[in-house]
């Protein structure tokens, strides 16, 4: 590589994992906080450092130094999400931002140094803007190359052009961020970056390998890596402003068609297609309405227009606030409408069905159900999603039509079966100890029905704490109904859930019984009371 490294401005937010925990999870960063990964401290707050907590300490040692320490698990996703507004704030002043890691981003210093009145003025302007926009304190360093600028940011320095090697020379070898290499260099008597840079490059390559040779270049201030600038995300949202409020369904249909065409053309220009659509409206009285529509295929311009029209029809034709199935109607017409492509993929990124598209019948059913949702609200049409759990009521989750069908609990797929002895599902799925054996009941009662069970002598059947049945069940009475003869039974299968939380603890035993009339029921005994939970087909 030839030429000097480019002048780089790097913005650094100290203790970012701690700040991210405060921004996302509400953990106060002003208190003693430590972020742990693999049981070791990777970041800590200023208050924690004052108590002796340092990076690299084990959890128990850190808590021994600071008994009031708040421990937070390391989450790189949380750090990245919290840092996005900071990057966006920097992009408002400077183009071509590279995110080095969550908590640090870099830009070429030449541009902002020119139009913001010099490098120091640019640094002060960016720090001030981030503080005002995001309420985040930061420091800026400027030097030749990203590596040196990052070290300069920790000291809040602007290194003069050409002065980077001298600036790096006095820093310890630990500044390279390679703990194993730094430990080896210290044992060899190399303690500063200047000492390391003075070694012959060929000898460093032969002794330490390629990574050591790269570190040697960084120590000498020869960081030639160009900035990997990120492209700001394209704004795909379309908005329509209306001087005359929209309060009629026919006018709303016309607006929906035009806005849908604009959105589809904008997406097509970027080679994208929409799978999840956000519809936002603001009324003349300031009411804000929002709804997200999901679709398991690609939303065409006609499909987008249909959903916008249905949603506007549902809002404008809603109830007048009295009891009814429809959501309340807005008190004024709509003056602003926005379409937000909440989920987009490449146009070739969706796999079609085995024999072509999803089919006309399925699309018609989807349109009809979506139309009902637009009129009655998203919760008016729901579909069942199977998941894990120990009882049939736990294994089913109702989600609005079109929403992501994600089970509430992990579990085996439908009809995977289970081992009656262990309750483990088939197909290598996560086990649920105490899960009912197959087959699953056909009808799960919303509320269990109280029942009584008697033996052949007419005495109530009871279950001991050790799950011993007092006598074989012979008769069943549900509520105030007539007695039914039990001709077969299996169980008990015990469940002792959340025993560590007294308020949520639940202990019961379940039975499967078959009656003389051919019916089969799932019974449960809880706190001495027999209950009918489900019915088998």
CORSUL-V61922 format. One record per helix or strand. SS is the DSSP state (H for helix, E for strand). FROM is the first residue (numbers start at 1). LEN is the number of residues. If there is no record, write none. Layout:
ss,from,len
SS,FROM,LEN
SS,FROM,LEN
This chain:
ss,from,len
E,7,6
H,16,10
E,33,5
E,40,5
H,46,5
E,58,1
H,59,7
E,70,4
H,76,16
E,98,4
E,104,5
H,109,7
H,119,16
E,139,6
H,146,10
E,158,1
H,164,6
E,172,1
H,173,4
H,179,9
E,192,1
H,193,5
H,201,19
E,238,9
H,249,21
E,272,12
E,288,12
H,301,16
E,319,1
E,328,1
E,334,13
E,353,1
E,356,1
H,360,17
H,378,3
E,382,5
E,396,5
E,418,1
E,425,1
E,443,12
E,460,1
E,463,1
E,469,1
E,475,4
E,484,14
E,506,10
E,520,7
E,529,8
